[in-house]
Amino acid sequence: SLDRGILSGVTRSVVLGICKESGIPAVEARVELEDLENAEEIWITSSILGVQPVVRIVGMPFVFPGSEGALLPKVQNAWIDSWNQHFATKDT
């Protein structure tokens, strides 16, 4: 969550919007390491890498149904579409 010092970046905002529009529950909260064991999927956003799965934290592996999680490809594709639409409308 933002109160833990993460940046309120553009990619993060776009991904949260994609989740909201798609009916995908996205939770931003203060969590402890133990809380992550019950997560269905964990993602990280980056301006350079877009949306990526978190597969290991402090040596603890996360295994999701379908290896990287069922929702991640949908969100990644929507993020790529959003990125392409944004830059397709820019004058070069």
Secondary structure, 3 states (H helix, E strand, C coil): CHHHCCCCCHHHHHHHHHHHHHCCCCCCCCCCHHHHCCCCCCEEEECCCEEEECCEECCEECCECCECCCCHHHHHHHHHHHHHHHHHCCCC
